[in-house]
């Protein structure tokens, strides 16, 4: 006899499995962070920055979903190591922006390369399952984009 499972129960099971897998792999590709005395929060700052933009301290904290004091602590750590620099906005000297340095851009590229290296569990999947996984994750992106409109 076939068990009837609600859509919500399936969604909960899928999400739980995803989180469990991600949590067990949380250090995959970011061992370099520990070597540099950095945290995943520092990585998040680097990901949000680009060489083309210099967001304000406040907008960076908002984008990260953290209190301004936490973003200040993260920026301090990155600035001490030469990965970012604080700048003053010419239109309002009270406003501080954060810019990625060339050293920071290089580190960001290295960290993302390591982070995006597929874990062995993904490489062990057959092509059909990988295609299904890519399809499902692409569908999630579409749902998110629709919800934000």
N, C-alpha and C positions, 0 to 999 in steps of 0.2 A: 504494500500500500504506500502510495506517494504522500510524503509530508507536505502540507501546504504551508508555505512561509510567506509572511506578508512582505510587501516591498520595503517597508521600514525595517523589518528584521534583517532582510538581505543587505540593506544599506548600512545598518549598524555592524553587521558581520564584516562587510567589505572594509568599512572605515577602521574597525578594530584591527583587522589583519594588516591594513596599510600602516597604521600607527605602530603596531607591534614590530613590523618589519623595519620601518624607518628608525624607530627608537633603538633597535639592536644594531643598526648600521650607522648610528649618529656620528661616529668618529670617522667613518669612511671618507677618505680623501682630505681630511682637515687636520692631520697630525702635525702639519707645518704650523698651525695656529699655536699649539702647545709649545713647540720649540721656540716660538717668538714671544711667548708669554701673552698671547691673545686669546680671546674667547669667541664663541659663535656670534656674540653681539657685535664684536669688532668686524667680523666677516659681513654681517648684515649691513653695517655702515658702508663698508667698501663696495658691496653690491649695489647699494643705492646711489653711490657717487659715480660720476663719469668725468672724463677730462674736459667735457664740453659744458658742464654745469657746476654751479657752486651754490647749493641750497643754503638757506639760513639755518641756524642752529634750531630754531623753533620748528621749521617745516620738516627738518630731518627727524626730530623727536616725534613729531606727529606721524610721519610716514612709518616710523618704526613702532609706533604704538607704545612709547615709553615716556616716562616723566622727563622733563628737561634736565634734571640733575643726572639721570642715567645717561642721556646722550652726551652730556658734558664730560662725564667720566670716561665714556668710550672714546670720544674725540681726543681727550687728554692723552690717553694711552697710544692712540695712533699718531698723534702729533709728536709725542716724545720720541717715537721711533722714525719720524720723518716720512710717514705715509700720507699724511694730510697736513694742510696748513689752514689756519684761520685767517680770514681776510676781512677788511672793513669795506662795506658797501659805499661807493663814492657818493651816492644820493642821500645816504643817512649813515653817518659814521658810528651811530649806536648799534647798528645791525651788523652782526658777525655772520659771515658765510664760511662754508667749509669747502675747500678745494682739494682734490686728489693730486698728489705730487706725481712726478714721473716714477719715483720709487714705489709709490702706492699703486699706481696703475700696473706696474710690473708684478707686484705681489698679488694684486687682484687677479690678473690673468693666470698666474701660477696656481692660485688657490682654486679658481673656477675650473681649471683644467683637471686638477686632482679631484675636485668635488664631483665633476660630471663624468669621471671615469666609471663605467658601469661596474657594479659589484659582481662578484663571481656568481651569485644566485641568478642575476639577470642573464649572464652569459650562458648559464646552464639550461635556460629555457629554450624550447624549440621555437622556430621561426613563427609558427602559427600562434603560439601563446604570446610571444613578443608583439606581434601585430595586433592581437586582441587587446593587450595592455595599452599599447600606443593609442589605439582607437578609443578605448574607454577614457584615458586621460585627456585626449583631445576633445572628447564630448564634454568633459567637466569644464574645460576652458570655455567652450561655447556656452554652457549653462551660466557660468560666471559672467561672461560678457553680456548675455541677455539680461541677467538680473541687474547689472549696473546701468542699464539704459533707462 
